[in-house]
Amino acid sequence: MAAPALVALAHGSRDPRSAATIKALVAEVKAMRPDLRVETAFLDLSKPSFDTVVDRLVKAGFDEIVVVPLLLTEAFHAKVDVPEAVAEATARHKNLKIRASRVLGMEAAFLEVLDVRLREALKEARVRELDALVLAAAGSSDPLANQAVARLARTWGTRHRLPVTAAFASAAPPAAGEAVRSFRAEGRRHIAVASFFLAPGFLGDRAAELALEAGAVAVSAPLGAHPEVARVVLARYAVGAVELVPV
């Protein structure tokens, strides 16, 4: 019996860099598990759509699918959009079993990726000294999602023995520029910003722009197609595949 297919489901973006990064991440997943059928799908704005991918898998003979939402927080898209997409696909294919895993979330492994991306940015900016950090994320109207980002920021700051503030590109204060200015008001001058985004896009660009305008010495690239992120995707898949097994 074939293993369940893995559908890596991203939100989608009008920015072509976003889809390219997601597809590069999924290529990392495929390289780690060439025995699995792995597909990329998007909820909106990018192709292929989730419905298109599910139809393709059903046509290929798959009757079990594990969906791994490529999202960093348990916010609206995770709580509403993903379940609705799964329910609609299941209704269209009566013999199909689909299990959506947890989102990628606030994995400790992502701190390693944040460090890699920040070191790259600091090297490019020729910065050797830091006295504060800002963790910039998308932001959500769901306070629990924002609190999760704030907890990750505190953990990251403790790791580096530096003060850190979580900042948000939308829906919640402070913005990245405000966070940088707040540190500067305390007399700190070497403030770096880490981009807690999975892929490039409007929100990440805006956060970077505001941070640099406010005096940040460097802003890192998003997490992107890093092997640690791919490993978390596969970990989520493994749990979802087990949950598909009848008790």
Secondary structure, 3 states (H helix, E strand, C coil): CCCCEEEEEECCCCCHHHHHHHHHHHHHHHHHCCCCCEEEEECCCCCCEHHHHHHHHHHCCCCEEEEEECCCCCCHHHHHHHHHHHHHHHHHCCCCEEEECCCCCCCCHHHHHHHHHHHHHHHHHCCCCCCEEEEEECCCCCHHHHHHHHHHHHHHHHHHCCCEEEEECCCCCCCHHHHHHHHHHCCCCCEEEEEECCCCCHHHHHHHHHHHHCCCCEECCCCCCCHHHHHHHHHHHHHHHHHHCCC
